[in-house]
Amino acid sequence: MNLKIDHHLSLGYFLPKDVIPLAEYLNDLDIYNSTLRIPHPYTLKDAEEHVALNLEKQLHDSIIENYTIRLDDEIVGGIGFMPGSGFQSHIAEIGYWLAKPFRNKGIMTKTIGFFCNMIFENHSFAKLTAGIFPENIASKHVLEKNGFIEEGFLKKYYKKGDKYIDCRVYALMKD
C-alpha cells in the first residue's frame, strides 16, 4: 500500500526492508525524549518486533493504525492513531516521529495534514488529539500549521520510566 502525499512523499505499510533503517533512526535520544512509547536504546530486535507486529496486523486487521512515512519509497518516519473507547470512541489520538536527517523540510507538516484528512474520511471520529511534551516546540508548530488548537495543559499526565511528564493537548475537529 502506498498513499501518495506528493510526488516524493507517501504513507505506506511496514515492510521487512524497514528493519535496519528503523533501528538506526529510532535509536536517537531526541526521538526518545519527545515520544512516549519508543524505548532507548532502540535495538535491531525492537525494530524486528515492531515490523513483525505491523506486518501481522496488516494481514489480519481491517483497521490499520500505524503507517510509515516514505520519501522516495524509503522510510523516514512513522505516524499512527489510537482510537478511543467507551465514551471517547469518537476520538482518536495521533502520534508521529521523523528521523533527524529529514526534519525542518516540511515533511511532517504535509504528512499530518494528509493523515488527518485520511482518518476523517475513512473513520467516524469527530475529533483527533495529540499530546505533546511542553518542550517539544517543533511538534507544537506542526500541529498548529494543520489547524490543531491547544485545549489544555495537563500536569503529570504521562509516566515514562520513573518520571512524570506534563502534556499539552492539541485537538482538531472534523468539519
Secondary structure, 3 states (H helix, E strand, C coil): CEEECCCCEEEECCCHHHHHHHHHHHCCHHHHHHCCCCCCCCCHHHHHHHHHHHHHHHHHCCCCCEEEEEECCEEEEEEEEEECCHHHCCEEEEEEEECHHHCCCCHHHHHHHHHHHHHHHHCCCCEEEEEECCCCHHHHHHHHHCCCEEEEEEEEEEEECCEEEEEEEEEEECC
